[in-house]
Amino acid sequence: MITLSLLLAASYLIGSIPTGLLLGKAYGIDVRTKGSGNIGATNLYRTVGRKVGIMTLAGDCLKGLLPVLYVAHGTFPAEYASWVGLAAFCGHVFSIFLTFKGGKGVATALGVFLALAPRAVACAIALFAVTMYLWRYVSLGSICAAIAMPVAVYALGGAHSVVIVTLAIALIVVLRHVENIKRLLAGTENRFKA
């Protein structure tokens, strides 16, 4: 019998796989020493190239999506999917393979929410797109989308466990962007160039 503890541990380990670092190394680059030093898709896009950035985004998203889908379509209690999603997200942000450091969690959170609350994701993506169109800051778009997610999940009648997990993930995403917020306020944040 698969217990919740085993599911959480497996999801955390899957989330901990440093997709961006591994893809960067495949191209001979340690992204932790390039650009922003972050292992996420935006830094890979800027330092290694569009293709690798998109691959990182997809890989990080799948780390959140697949464990949640496995649990959601299994014979487990419904709330298990939320906790498994949080575990996968925490694996990415606090990776055991990187001495509990990691990325900012936006793409992994996207994967989690695509499985848990797809309608709320549509709202958050729309806000992200508008923010990007107006100001061209990935960080600002990510922060706005993160803040919008718990509001959208609650407004759309999400389950209690989904609302709690969404609040936790949104808070962590915003906290992981503190340096970006400082740069945004100082006017020194890098704008996204396609």
N, C-alpha and C positions, 0 to 999 in steps of 0.2 A: 504494500500500500504506500502510495506517495503522500507524504505529509506536507503540511504547509511549510515547515522548516526546510525541508529538502527542496521544495519549489523556490523558496526565497533564496536559498544558497545558490542554486543552479542559475537563477535569473541574475543574481548579483554577479556571478562569475562571467556570464555571457555579456552583461553590461560592461564589465571591467576590461574586455578585450579592447585595446587601444587602436581602433581602426585607422585613424589618421596617422598615428606614429608608424604603424606597420606599413601603410601605403607609402608614406614619405620615405621610409628606409628602403623600400623596394625601388625607389628612384634615387637612392643614394643621399637622401637628405634627412637629417634629424630636425623635424619641424619645431622642436622645443628650443632650438637655437636660431630660428629664422622668424622674421616678421614679429607677430605679437607673442610668439612662443607657445601659443595655444595649439592643442592637437585637434581642433575642430575643423569643420569643412571650410569656413571662411578663410582661415589662415592657410590651409592647404591650397585653396583656390588662388590665393594671392602669391604664395611662394613656390608652389610646384606646378600649378596650372589648372585650367578649367576642368579637364577630364578627371583629374585626381580629386579635386574639390567635390565634384558631383559624386564620385565613387565613395568618398568619405561620408558625405551627407546620406547616401543610400545605406551604407554599412551601419552608421550610427543609428539611423532610423530603424533598421531591421532589428537591431539589438533590443529596442524597446517593444517593437511590434510583435515579433515572433513568440516570446515567452507569454505575453498577454493573450494572444490568440490561442496558444496551446491550452492554457488554463480555461479561457472563456468557452472553448468548444469541447472541453473535457467534462468529466462528471464531478467537478469540484464545486464547492459552494460559490455563489456568484461573487461575493466580496473578495475571494482569493485573487481574482484577476487584478483588482486595484493594487493589492499589496505586492503582487509579483511585478507589476509595472513600476512601482516605487523602488523595488529592489534593483531592477535592471537600470533604472535611471541613476540610482545611487552608485551602482557599479561603475557607470561611465564617469560620474563626477568625482568619485573617491575610489579610483581603481586600485585594487590590490596589487596589480602588476606594475604600478607606477608610484609605489609607496603612498597610496591613498591620495594621490593627486589625480587630476584628469581634466576633462573638458568642461564647458559651461552647461552642457546638458540639453541644449535646445533641440537638436536633431533626435536625440534619444527620447526626449519628452514628446516630440511629434509622433514618433512611432507608438509610444504608449497610448497617447490620446487618440490616434487613428483607430486603435482597437477599442478603447473604452468609451470615447465620446466623439464620434466623427462629425456630428452636426456642430458641436462647439468648436471643433478644429476648423471647420469652414469659416466660422465667424472670426476666429483668431488669425487665420491666413489672410482673410480680407483686410483686417486691420494692419497686419504686417505689410501687405502689398501697398496699401494706401500710404503708410508711413515711409516705406522705401521709395515710392514714387515722389513723394513730397520732399524728403530730406536726404535720401540715399545713404542712410546709416543702418547697417545690418543690426548693430547692437541696439539701437533705439527701436527698430521694428521687433526685435526679439523680446525686448523688455515689455513693450506694449502688448504683444501677443500673449506673453506669460501672464501679465496682470489681467488680461481679458478672459483667459481660460476659465478660472474658477467662477467668474461672474456668469459666463455663458453656460457652463455646466450646471450651475444652480438654476439659472433662468429657464433652462430647457428640461428641468426636472431630473437631473442626474441622481443616481443612487447616493446615499449618504457616504459610503466608502469612497466613491469616485470624487465627490466634492472635497473630502478631507485630503485625499492623495493629491488632487489638483492644486489645492491651496499650498500643500507642502512643497510640491515641485515648483510652483510659481515663485514661492519665497526663495528657494534655493537658486533658481535661475537669476532672479534679480540680485541676490547677494553675490553671485558669481560674476556679475557685471558691474561691480562697484567701481573698478578702475575705468571701465568704459564710461560710466556715468560722470566720473570726475573729468575725463577728457571731453565729454559732450558739453559739460558746463564751462570748461575752459576754452572750448572751440578748437580743440586739437585732435578730435577723433577723426580717423580716416573714413572718407566716404567710399562707398562701394563703386567700383568701376567694372562694368560688364566686359 
